[in-house]
Amino acid sequence: MASEVRQASADDLTPGGERRRDFLYVATAAFAGAGVVPVAWSLVNQMNPSADVLALASVDLDLSAVQEGQAIKASWRGKPIFARHLTAAEIADAKKVDVATLRDPQKLEDRTKPGSEQWLITLGVCTHLGCVPLGAAEGESRGDFGGYFCPCHGSHYDTAARIRKGPAPKNLEVPPYTFKSPTSVTIG
């Protein structure tokens, strides 16, 4: 019985000597591979930004109507933007602060554009847990330092939107922006 050797039948061999089973393995793998490509593509593609976000990849703001001491709110990539027209007193207060004493040390000049230091443009998202701070609209609390106040957990920002008190670890983020004219800015 040990000497019995199974002879290949005519059904197992193709004319080229390859086995039909090998063909079935290759065909099955190719079919499965062809099915994996669309599934993988859809999984990767769903991570791309949606059309409404891409539409807001950049936003233009007209700042000509914003008076000194006022701020406006806008939206960029689904997040609030604060654009504040700083007064001379607010600029002076921001420059007087010893940067070494700040949790996230940045000068006002690092947060504004040269020649346009009266315009402070930041994301309106608290760096602690993502709440929207108060202080951009008329009559809202500006906190202990005259900038912004986050009512969720009590973070206080100064006139340069730098964290001064509370649990927020960083200053309000400054988005990428460029001035097209002295009162027209493109964010993004």
N, CA and C atoms as a LAMMPS dump frame, in Angstrom:
ITEM: TIMESTEP
0
ITEM: NUMBER OF ATOMS
564
ITEM: BOX BOUNDS ff ff ff
-5.0000000000000000e+02 5.0000000000000000e+02
-5.0000000000000000e+02 5.0000000000000000e+02
-5.0000000000000000e+02 5.0000000000000000e+02
ITEM: ATOMS id mol type element x y z
1 1 1 N 0.81 -1.181 0
2 1 2 C 0 0 0
3 1 3 C 0.863 1.257 0
4 2 1 N 1.969 1.238 0.723
5 2 2 C 2.838 2.394 0.739
6 2 3 C 3.418 2.665 -0.632
7 3 1 N 3.485 1.642 -1.438
8 3 2 C 4.069 1.848 -2.753
9 3 3 C 3.052 2.356 -3.761
10 4 1 N 1.8 2.476 -3.317
11 4 2 C 0.814 3.006 -4.246
12 4 3 C 1.058 4.478 -4.471
13 5 1 N 1.118 4.849 -5.657
14 5 2 C 1.302 6.246 -6.029
15 5 3 C 0.098 6.642 -6.855
16 6 1 N -0.48 7.722 -6.462
17 6 2 C -1.653 8.188 -7.189
18 6 3 C -1.191 8.777 -8.508
19 7 1 N -1.795 8.355 -9.528
20 7 2 C -1.465 8.854 -10.85
21 7 3 C -2.362 10.059 -11.121
22 8 1 N -1.827 11.086 -11.722
23 8 2 C -2.605 12.264 -12.083
24 8 3 C -3.602 11.885 -13.145
25 9 1 N -4.827 12.303 -12.939
26 9 2 C -5.856 12.013 -13.926
27 9 3 C -5.79 13.064 -15.022
28 10 1 N -6.49 12.859 -16.059
29 10 2 C -6.516 13.795 -17.175
30 10 3 C -7.204 15.097 -16.754
31 11 1 N -8.106 15.014 -15.734
32 11 2 C -8.796 16.212 -15.276
33 11 3 C -7.866 17.136 -14.491
34 12 1 N -6.826 16.619 -13.842
35 12 2 C -5.922 17.41 -13.02
36 12 3 C -4.912 18.179 -13.85
37 13 1 N -4.687 17.833 -15.068
38 13 2 C -3.638 18.452 -15.867
39 13 3 C -4.238 19.249 -17.016
40 14 1 N -3.665 20.382 -17.241
41 14 2 C -4.035 21.146 -18.429
42 14 3 C -3.028 20.782 -19.507
43 15 1 N -3.289 21.19 -20.694
44 15 2 C -2.356 20.814 -21.762
45 15 3 C -0.928 21.282 -21.509
46 16 1 N -0.747 22.406 -20.781
47 16 2 C 0.606 22.895 -20.506
48 16 3 C 1.225 22.207 -19.311
49 17 1 N 0.562 21.305 -18.672
50 17 2 C 1.102 20.598 -17.532
51 17 3 C 0.773 21.256 -16.203
52 18 1 N 0.059 22.374 -16.21
53 18 2 C -0.295 23.029 -14.955
54 18 3 C -1.555 22.384 -14.408
55 19 1 N -1.684 22.426 -13.115
56 19 2 C -2.836 21.791 -12.499
57 19 3 C -4.015 22.747 -12.443
58 20 1 N -5.194 22.228 -12.593
59 20 2 C -6.408 23.024 -12.575
60 20 3 C -6.591 23.702 -11.217
61 21 1 N -6.189 23.042 -10.162
62 21 2 C -6.317 23.59 -8.815
63 21 3 C -5.495 24.878 -8.685
64 22 1 N -4.307 24.921 -9.254
65 22 2 C -3.484 26.138 -9.218
66 22 3 C -4.202 27.281 -9.916
67 23 1 N -4.835 26.982 -11.039
68 23 2 C -5.589 28 -11.753
69 23 3 C -6.723 28.539 -10.874
70 24 1 N -7.407 27.666 -10.174
71 24 2 C -8.5 28.099 -9.313
72 24 3 C -7.989 28.984 -8.169
73 25 1 N -6.841 28.654 -7.602
74 25 2 C -6.251 29.488 -6.542
75 25 3 C -5.917 30.878 -7.066
76 26 1 N -5.285 30.948 -8.217
77 26 2 C -4.902 32.232 -8.795
78 26 3 C -6.146 33.033 -9.155
79 27 1 N -7.141 32.404 -9.741
80 27 2 C -8.368 33.101 -10.119
81 27 3 C -9.1 33.625 -8.884
82 28 1 N -9.145 32.827 -7.827
83 28 2 C -9.806 33.256 -6.594
84 28 3 C -9.072 34.443 -5.974
85 29 1 N -7.754 34.398 -5.934
86 29 2 C -6.965 35.497 -5.374
87 29 3 C -7.151 36.766 -6.2
88 30 1 N -7.167 36.639 -7.511
89 30 2 C -7.364 37.805 -8.371
90 30 3 C -8.755 38.4 -8.164
91 31 1 N -9.76 37.556 -8.06
92 31 2 C -11.126 38.024 -7.843
93 31 3 C -11.235 38.741 -6.493
94 32 1 N -10.63 38.162 -5.447
95 32 2 C -10.655 38.787 -4.115
96 32 3 C -9.892 40.108 -4.131
97 33 1 N -8.75 40.136 -4.806
98 33 2 C -7.971 41.373 -4.897
99 33 3 C -8.748 42.467 -5.601
100 34 1 N -9.474 42.102 -6.644
101 34 2 C -10.287 43.085 -7.364
102 34 3 C -11.407 43.619 -6.466
103 35 1 N -11.876 42.835 -5.53
104 35 2 C -12.913 43.288 -4.61
105 35 3 C -12.359 44.143 -3.483
106 36 1 N -11.109 43.912 -3.107
107 36 2 C -10.494 44.661 -2.013
108 36 3 C -10.194 46.099 -2.434
109 37 1 N -9.836 46.312 -3.677
110 37 2 C -9.46 47.651 -4.135
111 37 3 C -10.591 48.662 -3.939
112 38 1 N -11.833 48.402 -4.374
113 38 2 C -12.882 49.411 -4.142
114 38 3 C -13.189 49.628 -2.662
115 39 1 N -13.124 48.589 -1.883
116 39 2 C -13.379 48.737 -0.45
117 39 3 C -12.293 49.594 0.195
118 40 1 N -11.034 49.301 -0.126
119 40 2 C -9.924 50.09 0.429
120 40 3 C -10.013 51.534 -0.04
121 41 1 N -10.354 51.751 -1.303
122 41 2 C -10.48 53.115 -1.823
123 41 3 C -11.56 53.885 -1.073
124 42 1 N -12.699 53.277 -0.833
125 42 2 C -13.77 53.986 -0.129
126 42 3 C -13.378 54.28 1.319
127 43 1 N -12.644 53.401 1.955
128 43 2 C -12.193 53.657 3.326
129 43 3 C -11.208 54.818 3.378
130 44 1 N -10.303 54.883 2.434
131 44 2 C -9.337 55.984 2.4
132 44 3 C -10.033 57.281 1.987
133 45 1 N -10.911 57.214 1.016
134 45 2 C -11.582 58.404 0.501
135 45 3 C -12.484 59.053 1.543
136 46 1 N -13.067 58.283 2.444
137 46 2 C -13.945 58.872 3.456
138 46 3 C -13.179 59.742 4.447
139 47 1 N -11.86 59.65 4.481
140 47 2 C -11.059 60.491 5.368
141 47 3 C -10.757 61.859 4.761
142 48 1 N -11.058 62.064 3.487
143 48 2 C -10.859 63.367 2.854
144 48 3 C -11.877 64.361 3.396
145 49 1 N -11.541 65.654 3.38
146 49 2 C -12.5 66.648 3.853
147 49 3 C -13.748 66.675 2.974
148 50 1 N -14.871 66.99 3.592
149 50 2 C -16.127 67.053 2.843
150 50 3 C -16.146 68.308 1.966
151 51 1 N -17.079 68.352 1.043
152 51 2 C -17.16 69.456 0.088
153 51 3 C -17.418 70.79 0.777
154 52 1 N -18.226 70.798 1.837
155 52 2 C -18.495 72.066 2.516
156 52 3 C -17.261 72.594 3.232
157 53 1 N -16.415 71.715 3.715
158 53 2 C -15.173 72.153 4.356
159 53 3 C -14.202 72.677 3.306
160 54 1 N -14.104 71.993 2.188
161 54 2 C -13.221 72.464 1.124
162 54 3 C -13.68 73.819 0.589
163 55 1 N -14.975 74.048 0.591
164 55 2 C -15.491 75.331 0.13
165 55 3 C -15.042 76.464 1.044
166 56 1 N -14.811 76.158 2.291
167 56 2 C -14.358 77.173 3.249
168 56 3 C -12.858 77.082 3.501
169 57 1 N -12.104 76.55 2.543
170 57 2 C -10.662 76.415 2.722
171 57 3 C -10.022 77.776 2.942
172 58 1 N -10.597 78.808 2.364
173 58 2 C -10.158 80.165 2.66
174 58 3 C -11.394 81.05 2.692
175 59 1 N -11.328 82.069 3.495
176 59 2 C -12.45 82.997 3.628
177 59 3 C -11.885 84.415 3.632
178 60 1 N -12.576 85.313 2.947
179 60 2 C -12.178 86.719 2.891
180 60 3 C -13.021 87.507 3.888
181 61 1 N -12.355 88.362 4.657
182 61 2 C -13.051 89.222 5.608
183 61 3 C -12.802 90.673 5.256
184 62 1 N -13.865 91.457 5.298
185 62 2 C -13.763 92.902 5.133
186 62 3 C -13.807 93.51 6.523
187 63 1 N -12.713 94.111 6.941
188 63 2 C -12.601 94.633 8.3
189 63 3 C -12.874 96.141 8.375
190 64 1 N -13.275 96.748 7.259
191 64 2 C -13.416 98.208 7.212
192 64 3 C -14.479 98.737 8.177
193 65 1 N -15.504 97.966 8.49
194 65 2 C -16.578 98.428 9.372
195 65 3 C -16.279 98.198 10.853
196 66 1 N -15.196 97.494 11.165
197 66 2 C -14.875 97.173 12.556
198 66 3 C -14.148 98.361 13.189
199 67 1 N -14.763 98.942 14.196
200 67 2 C -14.186 100.087 14.893
201 67 3 C -13.149 99.616 15.925
202 68 1 N -12.289 100.529 16.36
203 68 2 C -11.306 100.191 17.395
204 68 3 C -12.031 99.678 18.628
205 69 1 N -11.504 98.595 19.192
206 69 2 C -12.088 98.003 20.385
207 69 3 C -13.178 96.983 20.079
208 70 1 N -13.597 96.878 18.841
209 70 2 C -14.631 95.92 18.457
210 70 3 C -13.999 94.677 17.844
211 71 1 N -14.807 93.635 17.784
212 71 2 C -14.381 92.382 17.154
213 71 3 C -15.55 91.835 16.35
214 72 1 N -15.221 91.035 15.37
215 72 2 C -16.261 90.345 14.617
216 72 3 C -15.986 88.851 14.679
217 73 1 N -17.052 88.096 14.473
218 73 2 C -16.938 86.641 14.408
219 73 3 C -17.2 86.213 12.976
220 74 1 N -16.447 85.232 12.533
221 74 2 C -16.656 84.637 11.216
222 74 3 C -16.461 83.133 11.382
223 75 1 N -16.625 82.413 10.304
224 75 2 C -16.439 80.973 10.355
225 75 3 C -15.429 80.57 9.29
226 76 1 N -14.524 79.692 9.656
227 76 2 C -13.507 79.182 8.737
228 76 3 C -13.299 77.707 9.056
229 77 1 N -13.513 76.851 8.061
230 77 2 C -13.391 75.402 8.225
231 77 3 C -14.245 74.881 9.374
232 78 1 N -15.4 75.482 9.548
233 78 2 C -16.329 75.04 10.573
234 78 3 C -15.977 75.496 11.972
235 79 1 N -14.987 76.363 12.097
236 79 2 C -14.588 76.871 13.414
237 79 3 C -14.795 78.377 13.448
238 80 1 N -15.107 78.921 14.63
239 80 2 C -15.264 80.372 14.723
240 80 3 C -13.915 81.081 14.647
241 81 1 N -13.937 82.246 14.023
242 81 2 C -12.769 83.116 13.911
243 81 3 C -13.117 84.427 14.595
244 82 1 N -12.181 84.95 15.389
245 82 2 C -12.336 86.269 15.987
246 82 3 C -11.347 87.21 15.307
247 83 1 N -11.846 88.338 14.808
248 83 2 C -10.989 89.381 14.243
249 83 3 C -11.228 90.633 15.076
250 84 1 N -10.236 91.031 15.832
251 84 2 C -10.367 92.163 16.759
252 84 3 C -9.501 93.332 16.308
253 85 1 N -10.106 94.513 16.35
254 85 2 C -9.387 95.761 16.063
255 85 3 C -8.914 96.314 17.408
256 86 1 N -7.659 96.087 17.707
257 86 2 C -7.114 96.485 19
258 86 3 C -6.97 98 19.094
259 87 1 N -7.256 98.532 20.281
260 87 2 C -7.037 99.956 20.537
261 87 3 C -5.567 100.171 20.876
262 88 1 N -5.15 101.411 20.871
263 88 2 C -3.77 101.73 21.235
264 88 3 C -3.483 101.287 22.672
265 89 1 N -4.473 101.426 23.556
266 89 2 C -4.295 101.01 24.949
267 89 3 C -4.158 99.485 25.048
268 90 1 N -4.947 98.741 24.268
269 90 2 C -4.846 97.275 24.282
270 90 3 C -3.489 96.812 23.75
271 91 1 N -2.996 97.488 22.73
272 91 2 C -1.674 97.153 22.183
273 91 3 C -0.602 97.439 23.223
274 92 1 N -0.708 98.584 23.885
275 92 2 C 0.271 98.941 24.919
276 92 3 C 0.218 97.943 26.073
277 93 1 N -0.983 97.541 26.506
278 93 2 C -1.116 96.553 27.583
279 93 3 C -0.483 95.226 27.188
280 94 1 N -0.706 94.806 25.954
281 94 2 C -0.149 93.532 25.486
282 94 3 C 1.37 93.58 25.417
283 95 1 N 1.922 94.727 25.056
284 95 2 C 3.386 94.858 24.945
285 95 3 C 4.06 94.982 26.308
286 96 1 N 3.321 95.448 27.33
287 96 2 C 3.894 95.606 28.662
288 96 3 C 4.113 94.279 29.378
289 97 1 N 3.42 93.247 28.971
290 97 2 C 3.477 91.954 29.66
291 97 3 C 4.854 91.332 29.476
292 98 1 N 5.431 90.856 30.59
293 98 2 C 6.704 90.131 30.54
294 98 3 C 6.417 88.742 29.968
295 99 1 N 6.898 88.504 28.76
296 99 2 C 6.594 87.265 28.05
297 99 3 C 7.096 86.044 28.822
298 100 1 N 8.142 86.19 29.587
299 100 2 C 8.7 85.067 30.351
300 100 3 C 7.735 84.568 31.417
301 101 1 N 6.769 85.388 31.818
302 101 2 C 5.815 84.969 32.844
303 101 3 C 4.613 84.23 32.258
304 102 1 N 4.519 84.156 30.949
305 102 2 C 3.366 83.537 30.308
306 102 3 C 3.529 82.027 30.192
307 103 1 N 2.425 81.342 30.281
308 103 2 C 2.401 79.881 30.128
309 103 3 C 2.803 79.473 28.714
310 104 1 N 2.318 80.207 27.734
311 104 2 C 2.643 79.977 26.323
312 104 3 C 3.236 81.288 25.81
313 105 1 N 4.545 81.485 25.989
314 105 2 C 5.152 82.794 25.735
315 105 3 C 5.161 83.186 24.253
316 106 1 N 4.433 84.246 23.96
317 106 2 C 4.432 84.84 22.625
318 106 3 C 4.238 86.339 22.768
319 107 1 N 4.993 87.093 21.99
320 107 2 C 4.82 88.539 21.952
321 107 3 C 3.639 88.865 21.049
322 108 1 N 3.103 90.06 21.203
323 108 2 C 2.023 90.515 20.332
324 108 3 C 2.499 90.498 18.885
325 109 1 N 3.737 90.871 18.648
326 109 2 C 4.295 90.899 17.295
327 109 3 C 4.316 89.511 16.655
328 110 1 N 4.402 88.462 17.487
329 110 2 C 4.383 87.087 16.973
330 110 3 C 2.973 86.661 16.574
331 111 1 N 1.977 87.376 17.047
332 111 2 C 0.581 86.983 16.844
333 111 3 C -0.136 87.873 15.827
334 112 1 N 0.527 88.923 15.363
335 112 2 C -0.056 89.827 14.373
336 112 3 C 0.917 89.976 13.208
337 113 1 N 0.45 90.602 12.14
338 113 2 C 1.294 90.824 10.961
339 113 3 C 2.002 92.176 11.071
340 114 1 N 3.239 92.261 10.604
341 114 2 C 3.951 93.556 10.623
342 114 3 C 3.169 94.617 9.849
343 115 1 N 3.062 95.792 10.446
344 115 2 C 2.312 96.874 9.829
345 115 3 C 0.816 96.811 10.076
346 116 1 N 0.347 95.721 10.65
347 116 2 C -1.084 95.557 10.941
348 116 3 C -1.269 95.019 12.35
349 117 1 N -0.463 95.523 13.278
350 117 2 C -0.542 94.975 14.638
351 117 3 C -1.835 95.331 15.35
352 118 1 N -2.626 96.238 14.777
353 118 2 C -3.917 96.581 15.386
354 118 3 C -4.966 95.51 15.113
355 119 1 N -4.675 94.579 14.187
356 119 2 C -5.617 93.504 13.868
357 119 3 C -5.131 92.192 14.445
358 120 1 N -5.913 91.645 15.37
359 120 2 C -5.607 90.346 15.978
360 120 3 C -6.642 89.345 15.476
361 121 1 N -6.174 88.343 14.76
362 121 2 C -7.066 87.336 14.189
363 121 3 C -6.703 85.991 14.797
364 122 1 N -7.69 85.37 15.461
365 122 2 C -7.459 84.094 16.134
366 122 3 C -8.63 83.152 15.887
367 123 1 N -8.375 81.869 16.101
368 123 2 C -9.472 80.906 16.141
369 123 3 C -10.232 81.143 17.441
370 124 1 N -11.531 81.088 17.39
371 124 2 C -12.351 81.292 18.578
372 124 3 C -12.651 79.986 19.271
373 125 1 N -11.59 79.219 19.548
374 125 2 C -11.745 77.912 20.186
375 125 3 C -10.774 77.844 21.363
376 126 1 N -11.312 77.675 22.561
377 126 2 C -10.475 77.562 23.754
378 126 3 C -9.58 76.34 23.627
379 127 1 N -8.334 76.492 23.987
380 127 2 C -7.366 75.4 23.845
381 127 3 C -7.467 74.378 24.971
382 128 1 N -8.391 74.574 25.894
383 128 2 C -8.569 73.596 26.96
384 128 3 C -9.418 72.43 26.467
385 129 1 N -10.702 72.688 26.209
386 129 2 C -11.586 71.616 25.741
387 129 3 C -12.432 72.018 24.543
388 130 1 N -12.072 73.104 23.87
389 130 2 C -12.724 73.45 22.624
390 130 3 C -13.994 74.268 22.715
391 131 1 N -14.266 74.898 23.845
392 131 2 C -15.43 75.776 23.951
393 131 3 C -15.146 77.076 23.193
394 132 1 N -16.18 77.856 22.946
395 132 2 C -16.024 79.149 22.284
396 132 3 C -15.98 80.23 23.36
397 133 1 N -14.861 80.932 23.491
398 133 2 C -14.751 81.978 24.513
399 133 3 C -15.657 83.178 24.223
400 134 1 N -15.966 83.918 25.262
401 134 2 C -16.721 85.161 25.161
402 134 3 C -15.742 86.312 25
403 135 1 N -16.245 87.437 24.52
404 135 2 C -15.419 88.635 24.429
405 135 3 C -15.381 89.235 23.039
406 136 1 N -15.89 88.541 22.055
407 136 2 C -15.871 89.082 20.7
408 136 3 C -17.096 89.955 20.433
409 137 1 N -18.207 89.637 21.051
410 137 2 C -19.437 90.411 20.822
411 137 3 C -19.561 91.521 21.872
412 138 1 N -20.314 92.529 21.505
413 138 2 C -20.544 93.668 22.395
414 138 3 C -21.222 93.206 23.678
415 139 1 N -20.69 93.612 24.831
416 139 2 C -21.285 93.307 26.119
417 139 3 C -20.893 91.973 26.733
418 140 1 N -20.14 91.156 26.01
419 140 2 C -19.712 89.872 26.572
420 140 3 C -18.55 90.076 27.526
421 141 1 N -18.444 89.185 28.498
422 141 2 C -17.344 89.237 29.455
423 141 3 C -16.022 88.999 28.739
424 142 1 N -15.063 89.857 29.034
425 142 2 C -13.734 89.717 28.437
426 142 3 C -12.715 89.156 29.427
427 143 1 N -13.169 88.739 30.572
428 143 2 C -12.265 88.136 31.55
429 143 3 C -11.455 89.159 32.327
430 144 1 N -10.56 88.662 33.137
431 144 2 C -9.76 89.518 34.017
432 144 3 C -8.698 90.327 33.294
433 145 1 N -8.39 89.985 32.036
434 145 2 C -7.286 90.633 31.333
435 145 3 C -7.741 91.37 30.078
436 146 1 N -9.047 91.525 29.903
437 146 2 C -9.586 92.347 28.826
438 146 3 C -9.596 91.725 27.446
439 147 1 N -9.329 90.435 27.354
440 147 2 C -9.313 89.784 26.043
441 147 3 C -10.539 88.92 25.832
442 148 1 N -10.409 87.666 26.205
443 148 2 C -11.496 86.701 26.052
444 148 3 C -11.631 85.903 27.342
445 149 1 N -12.843 85.384 27.562
446 149 2 C -13.115 84.573 28.749
447 149 3 C -13.874 83.33 28.304
448 150 1 N -13.377 82.162 28.671
449 150 2 C -14.056 80.915 28.343
450 150 3 C -14.945 80.53 29.524
451 151 1 N -16.256 80.546 29.337
452 151 2 C -17.165 80.269 30.443
453 151 3 C -17.231 78.796 30.835
454 152 1 N -16.726 77.909 30.009
455 152 2 C -16.822 76.48 30.315
456 152 3 C -15.994 76.102 31.545
457 153 1 N -14.747 76.544 31.585
458 153 2 C -13.874 76.161 32.696
459 153 3 C -13.054 77.326 33.242
460 154 1 N -13.355 78.548 32.813
461 154 2 C -12.766 79.727 33.429
462 154 3 C -11.409 80.144 32.925
463 155 1 N -11.082 79.91 31.677
464 155 2 C -9.807 80.391 31.136
465 155 3 C -9.935 81.864 30.76
466 156 1 N -8.922 82.653 31.133
467 156 2 C -8.889 84.083 30.845
468 156 3 C -7.741 84.359 29.881
469 157 1 N -8.035 85.108 28.812
470 157 2 C -7.04 85.474 27.809
471 157 3 C -6.871 86.983 27.83
472 158 1 N -5.669 87.462 27.532
473 158 2 C -5.44 88.907 27.524
474 158 3 C -5.801 89.498 26.161
475 159 1 N -5.467 90.78 25.949
476 159 2 C -5.849 91.468 24.716
477 159 3 C -5.138 90.897 23.487
478 160 1 N -4.069 90.154 23.666
479 160 2 C -3.386 89.492 22.557
480 160 3 C -3.827 88.033 22.437
481 161 1 N -4.914 87.658 23.131
482 161 2 C -5.476 86.299 23.124
483 161 3 C -4.482 85.265 23.65
484 162 1 N -3.66 85.69 24.612
485 162 2 C -2.71 84.778 25.267
486 162 3 C -3.317 84.302 26.577
487 163 1 N -3.12 83.035 26.893
488 163 2 C -3.669 82.483 28.128
489 163 3 C -2.96 83.114 29.319
490 164 1 N -3.758 83.581 30.274
491 164 2 C -3.185 84.22 31.46
492 164 3 C -3.627 83.545 32.746
493 165 1 N -4.822 82.902 32.726
494 165 2 C -5.356 82.309 33.947
495 165 3 C -6.347 81.229 33.541
496 166 1 N -6.356 80.125 34.264
497 166 2 C -7.3 79.054 33.977
498 166 3 C -6.612 77.82 33.421
499 167 1 N -7.391 76.809 33.061
500 167 2 C -6.819 75.515 32.676
501 167 3 C -6.301 75.419 31.236
502 168 1 N -6.59 76.377 30.372
503 168 2 C -6.153 76.271 28.971
504 168 3 C -4.624 76.22 28.903
505 169 1 N -4.067 75.273 28.157
506 169 2 C -2.613 75.132 28.103
507 169 3 C -1.92 76.084 27.131
508 170 1 N -2.632 76.572 26.129
509 170 2 C -2.003 77.387 25.091
510 170 3 C -2.841 78.617 24.782
511 171 1 N -2.223 79.562 24.087
512 171 2 C -2.91 80.751 23.61
513 171 3 C -3.94 80.357 22.552
514 172 1 N -4.89 81.255 22.289
515 172 2 C -5.796 81.024 21.17
516 172 3 C -4.953 80.954 19.901
517 173 1 N -5.265 79.999 19.05
518 173 2 C -4.458 79.759 17.856
519 173 3 C -4.659 80.867 16.821
520 174 1 N -3.562 81.26 16.194
521 174 2 C -3.608 82.23 15.106
522 174 3 C -3.604 81.446 13.801
523 175 1 N -4.668 81.566 12.998
524 175 2 C -4.715 80.82 11.738
525 175 3 C -3.809 81.485 10.698
526 176 1 N -3.492 80.777 9.624
527 176 2 C -2.725 81.422 8.552
528 176 3 C -3.596 82.455 7.84
529 177 1 N -3.089 83.661 7.67
530 177 2 C -3.855 84.698 6.998
531 177 3 C -2.917 85.696 6.339
532 178 1 N -3.446 86.399 5.349
533 178 2 C -2.688 87.445 4.66
534 178 3 C -3.62 88.625 4.409
535 179 1 N -3.042 89.812 4.475
536 179 2 C -3.792 91.023 4.177
537 179 3 C -3.71 91.305 2.687
538 180 1 N -4.876 91.521 2.055
539 180 2 C -4.915 91.919 0.645
540 180 3 C -4.906 93.441 0.532
541 181 1 N -5.393 94.096 1.565
542 181 2 C -5.373 95.558 1.667
543 181 3 C -5.349 95.841 3.174
544 182 1 N -5.251 97.094 3.573
545 182 2 C -5.208 97.379 5.01
546 182 3 C -6.44 96.897 5.794
547 183 1 N -7.586 96.731 5.122
548 183 2 C -8.785 96.279 5.826
549 183 3 C -9.427 95.05 5.195
550 184 1 N -8.696 94.335 4.379
551 184 2 C -9.219 93.119 3.755
552 184 3 C -8.214 91.987 3.991
553 185 1 N -8.711 90.889 4.547
554 185 2 C -7.829 89.786 4.91
555 185 3 C -8.398 88.475 4.367
556 186 1 N -7.481 87.602 3.958
557 186 2 C -7.854 86.261 3.522
558 186 3 C -7.315 85.271 4.555
559 187 1 N -8.208 84.493 5.115
560 187 2 C -7.823 83.501 6.117
561 187 3 C -7.794 82.144 5.432
562 188 1 N -6.709 81.428 5.615
563 188 2 C -6.564 80.113 5.007
564 188 3 C -5.561 80.066 3.898
